[in-house]
């Protein structure tokens, strides 16, 4: 087993060049990170969940549970538990790794349940995009306690068929953002021990309805909403900032593709967005360059003088057609994971240094059979950390 640790200093362009390989009998279909940052969890095609833990200079792979029925899963980890939902078969599992009862099926046979899952405060929140409401197949969002007990269902204000309410979710300790596949994002506020409708975000640009809400991230007073097909198919990300005086999120800034000498057309800039402290990480997984299609890249923006400005552009050193570097970005407290979408999926981990002058990077490569069809690999994975918000909770009491 060979692995490299590479220190990359803050330059305009960083090239990721590191490897750590494992062999699996079945290909990887989802991944999440536990909150104490000591383990990474992966699910394979046969329904096994493995933990990958660093011990000294080695990584130990342990099977946590097997034989889950999963096909298109989203999942999250909290404390010693793993919460898995699969939107194609409607199964949700609460895997309590610290107890003898490892498997608890919370709800089954609801197609579309678990299209996205997140943690918000003391709740696990699940998007169920094909639920019927008032005669329409519009979707809903279900709220559970972290023990798997049902708490609340959120419905769209103006339901209609094929709405897919709950397709995207993002949260902090006070606000829940729900993407609905209809180019709007509904905001709910946690107040009086429940989530209540607060407001709706739409594109600040007239006539821009190109996948607004394709990815959402919240940090402190900021909400980032992407339109990965907007800006003439180059992609665009909108930043909204909370105004306490009038209790609303106001449009603040738009981020477009940097580096004018790069052809960003159809790059899906904004396909995945994630706040990382004062940084905003934006992926462009379909970016083609060096004569190859959909290689992908990730751009780091940093908050400087109350504006987000480009800090660095990260590209993989080993470039392949359709690898889609940056197809999914996941955040932990001080770690962000970047995935590719190729037949041999890779995971890159970035850790902040105290000086913020460099990043420590390593890549985990999971080798799988190239004959397997994994077109939808990593297509819908979200992960949020509970209670990471800087807004004063008492403001909304």
C-alpha positions, 0 to 999 in steps of 0.5 A: 500500500503506497500513499503520498502526502503533497503540500500544495502552496496557494497558487493560482492553479493547483494540480492534484497528484497523489494516490492511495488504492484499495480493491473492492469486489463491487463498485463504490456507489456513495460516500460520507464522512463521520463527524469526528473526522477519523473515518470515511464511510463508503457503500458498495454495489452489493450493499456493504458499508465499509469504514476507512480509518487512518491509524498511524501511517496506514488505513484500516478498512472495516466492514460495518454492515452488509446486504443492504438493499441499495441502488441510488443511495444518499447517506449521512453519518452522525455520532456513531450512527449511519443514516442511509436512504435509497430513492429508487427502492424507498428504503431508509436505514438507521445503522447504529454502529455503537449498539448490537441492533445494527439495522433499523428500517424506518420506512420502505417502498416509497419511490423517490424517498431519499433523493437527498438527506441531510442533518439539521440540528437534532433532525435528519431531513429527507427529500421524497420527490414523488410524494402526492399532495393535493392530487399532484406528484410534487414531492415533499420533505420529511423530518425525523429525529436522529433516533428515526422517529417521524417528526414533520412533513414539509410540502410545497406552497404551489404543488404541481406534477413533476415538481420534485420538491426535496430534490436538493437540501441544504441547512444550518441550525436555523434555516433549511433550503429546499430545491424543487427542480422548478428553478426556485429554492424555498427557505424554511426557518426552525422556530417553535420546535418545527420548520416553518416556511420563510421565503423563496429564492429565485434567480436575480437575473430576469429570464434565467431559469437554467437549473437554478437550485442545481446545488445549494450550500449554507454557511452563517449568513450566506446561501449559495445557489447555483445555476449550472446551465445558466450564463449561456451554458457556462454556469453561474452561482448566486450568493444571498446574504441574510439581513437581520433587520428585515429578516430576509435573504438579499441577493449579494453577488454573482460568481461566474467562471474565472480565467477568460482564456478557458472555454467553460461552455457546458462545463456545469460550473456550479454543479456542486457548491460547498462552503468551507469556512470563509471559502466557497468551493465550486465544481465544474465537472464537465470542463473539457481541456487538454483535448479531453472531454469532461475532465472537470475541475474545482475552483476555490473562492475566498471571502476578501473584503466582504466579496468572494474572489477566486483563490485557486483552480484545482485540476487533476494531474492524471486526466481522463475523458469523462472523469468529471473531477468535482462531480460531488463535493462533501464537507466536514468540519475542517475537511472537504472531499472531492469526488470524480465520476469515473470507472475508478472513482477517486476521493481527494481530501483537503485540510486547512492549515492554521496559516491558510497558506497551503493545503494538505492533500491526499487521494483515495482511489477505489479500483472497480470493474471497468465493465460495470455500468455506473453512469449515475455514480455519486449522482445525488450525495449530500452531507451537512454538519449539525450546528455549524451556524454562526447566526444567533439562535435566540434571534428566531425564538 
